[in-house]
Amino acid sequence: MLEFIKMFGLGVLYTVLSPVFLLVFLLFVVYSLFNYLVFEVINVIGFFAGKRFTEETDLDKKLKKMKEQGLMGPAANKGGDHNA
């Protein structure tokens, strides 16, 4: 009998708390979608404004230096055909 009352109590508890869990989950989903959309708009605006989203790495600096010194060949400086 005690086992039945315990199981019945858990059923009532789950029935009462399930809307709360559902509400918390839905709030999380709405927050995530809002956050995604806001940052997507910010990134699209930044992209068309020419903003860089990453810092210049050491490899970027070396490549830029090699291009300035002419060590990469004519195709690298033009930014054209890579097969030439």
Sequence and secondary structure as in RCSB ss.txt:
>XXXX:A:sequence
MLEFIKMFGLGVLYTVLSPVFLLVFLLFVVYSLFNYLVFEVINVIGFFAGKRFTEETDLDKKLKKMKEQGLMGPA
ANKGGDHNA
>XXXX:A:secstr
 HHHHHHHHHHHHHHHHHHHHHHHHHHHHHHHHHHHHHHHHHHHHHHHHT  SS   HHHHHHHHHHHHTTT HH
HHHT  S  
